[in-house]
Amino acid sequence: MAVNTSPNYRNLVIYEVYVRNHGRNGTLADVTADLPRLRQMGVDVVWFMPIHPIGQLNKKGELGCPYSIQDYRSVNPEYGHKKAFETLCQYAHALGLKVMIDVVYNHTSHDALLTTQHPEWFYRDKNGRFTNTEPDWADIIDLDYSHPDLWDYQIATLKQWVKTGVDGFRCDVASIVPLAFWQRARRELAEIKPDLIWLAESVHTDFILNRRRQGLVAHADAEIHTAFDLSYDYDIWPVWEEAVAEATAVPRYLALLKHQKATLPAHAIKMRCVENHDQPRIMQRAPSRAQALAWTAFQAFNEGALLIYAGQEAAATRTPDLFNVDKIRWRDYGLQSFLTTLCQFKKEPAQVEGQFEVLTAVPAISACWQAENEGLYGVFNVSGVVVDVMAAALPDGIYVDLLSERPVGVRDGKMAVPETAVILRYPGHLN
């Protein structure tokens, strides 16, 4: 059971890296050199998208998809060698960072080592050929978890990576791998490293329903949290997408946040983000730059761990190609200061010790974190409105916006809606 999930995981900042596109040469050495900047920004965990050799048979693009893996136990020579990864882990730990790697256990590449070493471990069609259960994923073939020795092999692989220096696992489409496997893996790995972080890429509700109609494995988020500490926000992601595009959907999204918390186990923690490697950049998705920043600030303020996707601090508008070299254009790291401030808020006593509550949905989102003797009050102009917003819970007075360090006035229970967002500290309790 994952009831031993640390409540402090809701304050984690996770940074997603795709080695191929991260630095000048696309190597582990490039990322190692960048670790001090990430730590200074307030990152706690660096998550590496798959670092393993990529399959070439039926590959996508020129170089293939990192989620089509040839060998779970090796490092992609394009990135470096295993010793370079060990060095990276050691340096990260010296800086106070944790290292998380992607675990892609539902499937392998068509030319994976296991297809020759253990062909009996693969899912097959009626003609006995290797295949998969998701036709759109043409470059991969599914593993068949009805074989106990496959479980042994996969868990032994995780143990090897922990001994290399890994502190956690982001588990790809975790919802469609048998839950009992993840539960056993967590139990056994805890004997080696009890504080491992387990992040599940849980899936969209429609994806779960479609697989269940076909009689295939598909676990809901509440089930996933019997084995995982953190899960994706995809259960309500489509409504968030609507809210970003159209302000009228914001109240519905905020209602689902409340429903989400009430229907998941009490120890469950969601990972919040505005972009990742499968989703458009927020600077491309949002109607305006100001709204993009407002949503970024809200999801950082929201209850749950925060994910930053590499390039977000450069206000990138392009989601990098997974199948070809497509380097991030860093320019001047224009949003790094903004994101650094948001990362700092995740460690504020009110967020660490307090309770989160959404107060209003329109004309702007207002929310608070309330600890015993102080709190944080945020207003997020995700709708791009220019009006006053009710702030009746705050006593009248002049406050300091912790984002801009500028004064913010509350008069007669109202305050001006910011262009993007304001976060205020207040003593005591709200009225």
N, C-alpha and C positions, 0 to 999 in steps of 0.2 A: 504494500500500500504506500501511496505517496503522501500520507498524512504528516510525515516528518518534513515536508517542504518548509523551508525557512520563510517566515513572513517578510523578511528583508529582501527576498527575491523580487518583490513588487517595486523595489527601488533600484533595480539593476539597470544599467545602460549597456546595451549590446550593440556592437558595431559589426556589420556584415562586410566581408571582404571576398572578392573574386580575384584570386592571385593574378590570373592571366591579364586582367585589365587594370590592375591597381597601380603599378609603378612603371618606370621607364622600360624595364626589361621584362616585367611580368614574372618575377621570381619571388621566392620566399625571402631572399636577401633584401629585396625592395621593401617588402612589408616589415621586416625586422627593423629596418632603418626608420620606418614611419611610426613605430610603436610609441616613442616618447611624445609625439604630437597627439596621438590618440589618448594617451594617459592624461596629458595636460587638458584635453578637451573634457575629461570627466568620464571616459569610457571605463567600464569594469570588465567586460568580457569581449574578446575578439572572436567572432564566429567566422570560420573559414568555410566557404562553399567547398564542395568535394576537392580534395587535394590528390586524389588517386589517378593512376593512368586511365585515359579515356579510350573507349572502344572505337575501332575504326570501321568495323563491318556495319553497313547500313547507317553510318554516321550522318548527323545533320551538320550542314555548313562545311567549311574547310577543315575545321579542327575537331568537330564533334562536341557533344553536350557533356558538361562535367557530371551530369547525373546518369550518364551511361558508362558504368565503371567496369574496367577490365580486372582489376586486382584490388581487393579491399585492404590488403596488407602492405601496399607499396605507395610511394610518393611519385606523382607524375614527374618524369624527368624534365619536362618543359619548365617546371617550377624549381627544380633542384633535387637534392637527395634527402634521404631520411635524416641524416646527420644535420642538415641545414634546418630541418623542422625541429629537431631536438634543441638546437641552439636557439631557435626562435622562442620555443617554450620556456627555456631557461631565462632568456632575457626578459620576456613578458612577465614571468614570475618575479624577477628582480625589480621590475617597475611597479609591481602590485596589480598586474593584469592577469586575468584568467583566459585560457584558450579553449575554444569549443570547435569541434569539427563536425561536418555534415556526415550523417550516417544514412546511406541509401540502401535500405535492406528489403525493399519490396521487389527490386529488380536489378539486373546487371546488363551489360552490353551483350550483343550477340556473340562476340568473340571473347567473353570473359574466361579467365583461367578455369573457373569452376565448371564450365561447359564440357571441358575435357577431363578434369579431375573427378567431378561428381555430376555427370549428366542426369542422374536420377533425381537430383534436387530441383529440377525445373518443371514448371507448368507446361503442359503440352496440349495441342489441339487434337481433334478426333483422329487425325492421321499420324499422330505421334511426333509432330514437329514442335520445336520450341516456339512459344508464342507468349502473348500477354493478355490481360483482361481489359486493357484500355487501348483500343485500336489507334487512337491518335498518337500514341507513344511508339512510333514505328521503329525507333532506334534501340529499343530495350526489350528484354524478355523477363517474365516473372519467375520468381522463386516459389517453390512449393513447400510450405511449412508443415506439411504432414510428416516430414522426415525428422525425427528427433536428433539425428547426427548433424543436420543443418543448424539446428539451434545451438548445439555444442560449438560448432565452428564459428558461428557469428558472435557468440558471447566471448569465445577465446580471442577473437579479433579485437573486440572492444577492450579487453584486458590488456592486450599488447599496446594499444594506443594510450591507455591510461599510464602504463609504465613508461611510455615515451614522454609523458608530460601533459597529456590532455586533461582538462578539468571539467569537461561537459560535452554533451552530444545534442546536436540539433537533428532530429530524426525525420527524414523526408517522408511525406505522406504516411505518417505514423498510424493514421486511422485505418489503413487497409492491410497492416501487418497484424497477425494475431495478438490480441491483448495479453494473453498468457505469456507470450514470448517476452514482451516488454517488462512484465511484472517479474519474471524470473531473472532477466538481465539486470534489472535494477537491484534485486536482492543480492545477486552474486557480485556485482561490481561494488556494492556498498561495503563488502568485506575487504576490498582493496583500498577504496577511497570513498568514505561515507558522505562527503560533501559534494559529490558530483552534481552538476546541474543538468537536468533532463528537460529539453524543449521539444515539444511535439509540433510538427506541421500538421495540425488538425485541418479538416477540409470543409468546404462549403456544404451547407445543408442539402442542396439539390444533388450534390455528388454522392452523399451518403444514401439518400433515398434511391437514386438510380442504381447504385450497386446492390442495395438490399433487394430491389425488385428482381435482380438477376441472380439472387442467391449467393452473392459475393460478400466477403468480409468488409465491414464498414462500421467503425466505432464512433459513437457520438462523443462530444467533448467531455460529458460527465463521466463516461467510461474511461476515456483517455487519462483522466486525472487520478485514476487508481495507480498509475505507473509513472506519470510525468508531473513535474513541478510547474511548467509553463506550457501554454498552448497558444496557437495563433488565434487571431480575432476573426477568422473567416466565417464563423457562424453568423455574424451580423455584418460582415464586410459589404455585401451588396447594398444594404441600406445606408451604410456610411458613404458609399460611392454616390448614391442618390443625394445624400445631404450635402456633399461637396458641390455637386452640380446644381442643385436646386434647394434654396433655403427652406422651402416649405416642408422638406423631409427631415429637417433638423430635430423637431420634437419627437418624431418617430424613432430616430436613431438614439436619442437620449433615453427614451422609454425602454429600448432594447438593452441598453447598458444596465439598467436597473433589473430587467428581467434576467439578463445573463448572470448577474451576480447572485440572484435568488435561486437560480436553477442549477448552478454548479456547486460542487462540494465547497465547504467553507474554506478549505486550504488552497483551493484552485487559484492560480494567478494567470492573468492574460498578458500577452505581450502586445503592446500597442505600437503602431507605426503609421506613417502616411505613405510609405513606399517600400518596396523591396525588389529583389531581382525578377520577380514574376509580375510586378505591377508597374503602372506608369509612375514617373516622377511626379511629386506633388506640384512642382512648378509647371508641369505640363497639364496636369489634371485640373487644378483649381482655376476658377474664372479670372482671378487676378493674383498678382504677387502678394498683395496684402492679405488676401484670404488664405493663400498657401501658408503664409507665416502664422496666421491665426490658428489654422488647423494643426500646424506643427506644434505650436505652443500648447494647444488644448490636449493633444495626445500625450505630450510630455507631462502635463499636469494631471492627466487622467490617472485613475488607479490601475496599476500594472507596470510591468517592466517596459522600457522604451527601447525600440530598435532604430538605429541610424544606419542607412545604407550608404556605403562608400560613394562619395560624390555629392551627397546631400549638402555637405558643408560648403560646396562650391556652387550651390544653387543650380545644379545640373538639371537640364530639361530632357535629356536623352537617357533612356534605360539601356545600358550596355547590352550588346548582342552576346548571347551565351555561346554561340557556335563558331565565332570568329574573333580575331583580335579587334578590340574596340575600346581603346584606352579612354579612361576618364579624363576629361579636360578640367584640370584643377583651377586654372587661372589664379585668382587671388584669395581663394578660400573665403569668399565673401560672407558666408553665413556661419563661419566657425565660432565667432564671438557670441552670436545669438544662440547657437546650439550649446556652447559651453555654459552659458547662463542657465539654460533649461536643464542641462545635466546636473548643475549644482543644486537646483531645486529638488531633484530626486532625493537628495541627502538632507534636506531641511528637516528639523525635528518634527514639524507638523505633518510632513509626508511620511516620515519613518514611524511615528508613534500615533498619528491621528486617524480620523475617519473622513472619508471622502463623500461629498454630497453635491449633486447638481441642483442649483437653485432656480435658474430660469433658462428657457430655451430661446425666447425671442424678446427683444429684437437681436440680442446677442446671447451667447451662452455665458452664464455666470455659475461658478462653482466654488467650493471651499474645501480646505483641509482643516479640520478642527482637532487640535491636541488639547491637553489639559489646561494649559495656561496661555496658549497663543494659537494663531491660525494664519492661513494664507487664503486670500480671496482673489479669484481671477475672473476677468471678463475677456471674452474671446469673440472678436467681431468676424465670425466665419461667414456671415451673410453680406458683408460689405455695406452695412447701413450707416447713415450719418444722423443719429438722433441721440437723445438721452436714454439711459437705461436705469431702471429702478435699482437702487442699492440700499433699500430700506434696512437691511440687516446690519449695515455698517453705520456707526455713529457719524454724524456730520463732522467734517474736519478736513485737514490737508494730510494726504498720505504720500509716500514715495513709491513710484512704480519701480519695482525691482528689476524690470527688464530694461528700462531706459534711464533710470535714476532721475526721472523728472517728477515734479509734484503733480498730484492728482487730487482734485477737490470733490468732496461729497457735500451736497447742500440740499436740505429738504428731502433727504432720502434718494437723491438722484445724482448721477455722474454722467459725464459725456462719454459716449461710446468711443473707444480708442480706434485708431486706424487699423491696428492689428490686434494687440492684446495688452492688458496690464495685469500685473500680479502685485498685490499689496499684502503687507504683513500687518496684522492687528493683534493687540493684546487681549487676553481674556477670551470671552465667548461672544458670538454674534447675538444680536437681539432676537 
